[in-house]
Amino acid sequence: DIQLTQSPSSLSASIGDRVTITCRANQTISNSLNWYQRKPGKAPNVLIYRTSGLQTGVPSRFSGSVSGTDFTLTISGLQPEDFATYYCQQTYTIPYTFGQGTKLEIK
Amino acid sequence: EVRLVESGGDLVQPGGSLRLSCVASGFSFKYYRMTWVRQAPGKGLEWVSEMNGDSSVILYVDSVKGRFTISRDNAKNSLYLQMNSLRDDDTAVYYCARTYTAHLDYWGQGTLVTVSS
């Protein structure tokens, strides 16, 4: 199975900060990487699909990129509603594995 | 408005069975692949199973193969997950999600399955 390793596992940041979360795949997955946001008690919500596609309705402060097998989710200008847990997911090979999650907390 | 509502979660003993349902509304259900994802307590998300619109393509994670069966009834806009030989490590909240191209664009609120004696 493809393993996705997210870093950091947790992160404290302030309103207005620029935040970067990385998801490293242990083998090539082309651009088949999605990012989800999960708030307590709510279902996950897709933010970015296929590495850099912004899901309809998601604010433009969210963006995705890749360098080799290192995928990055960037939030430019943190808002109060952005404090949540973020997961990456690869859809290159079955099983479609998720990263372990990155919890973003208010500093 | 797209809506997915899961049901069927319960407390069950190890070795027992359970059938989860997911009723969809707000879109043409028969044209979409559907996926089950679970999250065990304190753990991350785990992709469990996926089925395409006409039930011709079925996929499972290895840990549930031979024990879980995904199915759908397009006339009822419903997705199912039959879970047999349940184990402690199947304890989780189970979500159904709509698959759009290669990502999960709508999720239900989840149903809790607890496997315990």
Chai-1 contact restraints between the chains, C-beta under 6 A:
chainA,res_idxA,chainB,res_idxB,connection_type,confidence,min_distance_angstrom,max_distance_angstrom,comment,restraint_id
A,N34,B,H103,contact,1.0,0.0,6.0,A-B,restraint_1
A,A43,B,W107,contact,1.0,0.0,6.0,A-B,restraint_2
A,A43,B,Q109,contact,1.0,0.0,6.0,A-B,restraint_3
A,P44,B,W107,contact,1.0,0.0,6.0,A-B,restraint_4
A,V46,B,H103,contact,1.0,0.0,6.0,A-B,restraint_5
A,V46,B,D105,contact,1.0,0.0,6.0,A-B,restraint_6
A,Y49,B,H103,contact,1.0,0.0,6.0,A-B,restraint_7
A,Y87,B,L45,contact,1.0,0.0,6.0,A-B,restraint_8
A,T91,B,A102,contact,1.0,0.0,6.0,A-B,restraint_9
A,I94,B,L59,contact,1.0,0.0,6.0,A-B,restraint_10
A,P95,B,W47,contact,1.0,0.0,6.0,A-B,restraint_11
A,P95,B,V61,contact,1.0,0.0,6.0,A-B,restraint_12
A,Y96,B,W47,contact,1.0,0.0,6.0,A-B,restraint_13
A,F98,B,G44,contact,1.0,0.0,6.0,A-B,restraint_14
A,F98,B,L45,contact,1.0,0.0,6.0,A-B,restraint_15
A,Q100,B,G44,contact,1.0,0.0,6.0,A-B,restraint_16
A,G101,B,G44,contact,1.0,0.0,6.0,A-B,restraint_17
